[in-house]
Amino acid sequence: MSYKIVAENCTACGACEFECPNSAIKMKGDVFIIDPNSCTECDGQFDEPQCAAICPMPDTCIPA
């Protein structure tokens, strides 16, 4: 499983990109996306996905 970013909610602040321990988050166009092949939901690294924990917009980083 992986997380995804809801484009309509993303403000492109960039906070999530630097928090991702797998470098799974990249800018595409004017929003960020999560590569599902690289995302591990931070399993084994953190108690919760760091993108969801750091995102200032509710319900933006969600399970895919």
Secondary structure, DSSP 8 states (H G I E B T S, - for coil): --EEE-TTT-----HHHHH-TT--EEEETTEEEE-TTT--TTTTT-SS-HHHHH-SSTTSEEE-
